[in-house]
Amino acid sequence: MKGFNILLVFLLGLLSCQSQEQNKIVSSTVQDSGMFYGEEFKLNTVEQESEIWKKYATMAIQDSVKMQFKTIVKEVCKVKGCWMVVELPQGEQAMVRFKDYAFFMPSDIPGKEVILNGLAFVEEMTVNDQRHYAKDANKSDEDIAKITTPKRTFSFEASGVLVPN
């Protein structure tokens, strides 16, 4: 009986460790369609390029709209993957951050296609924030010093990102 109790305690300990490990793997999952980061989503409302631009171009600062669109990654935070810059129509770009900083992106995806799901909005980025992102992107001190005025930017808060196969 004593041996059985020891075995039971050992198995319970093993099972509790296993469930903790599974809880850590929340930020990325592999599907047939590709690799999801953050929340998984259905690909049923991917916006056309003309619609993306129409929505961003008519937004006022502090407006937001739920959107899902396909784009190319231009840049990823080299420190820990906590933001991305992606292409928009008309040669514009959007700064992408991740909802509640719940997930990060790999730094090796610039040039790859992604599908974003979340909130699109326009904001005025402060000088300090611009300098912070420039530093994260390993810009030179000279380039960082040139940032002296707030900037109207297109932004996106992604609740999920799909990197297609």
For each residue, the residues with C-beta under 8 A, 3 or more apart:
1: 4 5
2: 5 6
3: 6 7
4: 1 7 8
5: 1 2 8 9
6: 2 3 9 10
7: 3 4 10 11
8: 4 5 11 12
9: 5 6 12 13
10: 6 7 13 14
11: 7 8 14 15
12: 8 9 15 16
13: 9 10 16 17
14: 10 11 17 18
15: 11 12 18 19
16: 12 13 19 20
17: 13 14 20 21
18: 14 15 21 22
19: 15 16 22 23
20: 16 17 23 24
21: 17 18 24 25
22: 18 19 25
23: 19 20 26
24: 20 21
25: 21 22 28 29
26: 23 102 103
27: 37 38 102 103 104
28: 25 35 36 37 103
29: 25 35 36 40
30: 34 35 36
31: 34 35 36 40
32: 165
33: 43 162 164 165
34: 30 31 162 163 164 165
35: 28 29 30 31 162 163
36: 28 29 30 31 39 40 41 160 161 162
37: 27 28 98 103 104 105 160 161 162 163
38: 27 98 99 102 103 158 159 160 161
39: 36 99 117 159 160
40: 29 31 36 160
41: 36 68 117 159 160 162
42:
43: 33 46 68 115 162
44:
45: 68
46: 43 68 69 70 115
47: 51 52 55 67 68 69
48: 51 52
49: 52 53 89
50: 53 54 89
51: 47 48 54 55
52: 47 48 49 55 56 67 69 88 89 120
53: 49 50 56 57 88 89 90 92
54: 50 51 57 58
55: 47 51 52 58 59 65 67 120
56: 52 53 59 88 92 94 120 122 154
57: 53 54 90
58: 54 55
59: 55 56 63 64 65 120 121 122
60: 63 122
61: 122 123 124 152
62: 121 122 123
63: 59 60 121 122
64: 59 119 120 121
65: 55 59 119 120 121
66: 118 119 120
67: 47 52 55 116 117 118 119 120 156
68: 41 43 45 46 47 115 116 117 118
69: 46 47 52 115 116
70: 46 113 114 115
71: 86 87 88 94 113 114 115 116
72: 86 87 111 112 113 114
73: 76 84 85 86 105 109 110 111 112 113 114
74: 84 85 86 87 93 110
75: 84 85 110 137
76: 73 81 83 84 85 105 106 107 108 109 110
77: 80 81 82 83 84 104 105 107 133 136 137
78: 107 136 137 138
79: 82 136
80: 77 104
81: 76 77 104 105 106 107
82: 77 79 97 98 101 104 136
83: 76 77 95 96 97 98 133 136
84: 73 74 75 76 77 95 96 105 109 114
85: 73 74 75 76 93 94 95 96
86: 71 72 73 74 93 94 96 114 116 156
87: 71 72 74 92 93
88: 52 53 56 71 91 92 93 94 154
89: 49 50 52 53 92
90: 53 57
91: 88
92: 53 56 87 88 89 154
93: 74 85 86 87 88 154
94: 56 71 85 86 88 120 153 154 155 156
95: 83 84 85 125 133 153 154 155 156
96: 83 84 85 86 116 155 156 157 158 161
97: 82 83 101 155 156 157 158
98: 37 38 82 83 101 102 103 104 105 157 158 161
99: 38 39 102 118 157 158 159
100:
101: 82 97 98 104
102: 26 27 38 98 99
103: 26 27 28 37 38 98 161
104: 27 37 77 80 81 82 98 101
105: 37 73 76 77 81 84 98 109 161
106: 76 81 109
107: 76 77 78 81
108: 76
109: 73 76 84 105 106 112 114 163
110: 73 74 75 76
111: 72 73
112: 72 73 109 163
113: 70 71 72 73 163 164
114: 70 71 72 73 84 86 109 161 162 163 164
115: 43 46 68 69 70 71 161 162 164
116: 67 68 69 71 86 96 156 158 160 161
117: 39 41 67 68 158 159 160 161 162
118: 66 67 68 99 156 157 158 159 160
119: 64 65 66 67 156 157 159
120: 52 55 56 59 64 65 66 67 94 154 155 156
121: 59 62 63 64 65 155 156 157
122: 56 59 60 61 62 63 152 153 154 155
123: 61 62 152 153 155
124: 61 150 151 152 153
125: 95 129 130 150 151 152 153
126: 129 130 150
127: 130 131 147 148 149 150
128: 131 132
129: 125 126 132 133
130: 125 126 127 133 134 147 150 151
131: 127 128 134 135 144 147
132: 128 129 135 136
133: 77 83 95 129 130 136 137
134: 130 131 137 139 143 144 147
135: 131 132 138 139 144
136: 77 78 79 82 83 132 133
137: 75 77 78 133 134
138: 78 135
139: 134 135 143 144
140: 143 144
141: 144 145
142: 145 146
143: 134 139 140 146 147
144: 131 134 135 139 140 141 147
145: 141 142
146: 142 143
147: 127 130 131 134 143 144
148: 127
149: 127
150: 124 125 126 127 130
151: 124 125 130
152: 61 122 123 124 125
153: 94 95 122 123 124 125
154: 56 88 92 93 94 95 120 122
155: 94 95 96 97 120 121 122 123
156: 67 86 94 95 96 97 116 118 119 120 121
157: 96 97 98 99 118 119 121
158: 38 96 97 98 99 116 117 118 161
159: 38 39 41 99 117 118 119
160: 36 37 38 39 40 41 116 117 118
161: 36 37 38 96 98 103 105 114 115 116 117 158
162: 33 34 35 36 37 41 43 114 115 117
163: 34 35 37 109 112 113 114
164: 33 34 113 114 115
165: 32 33 34
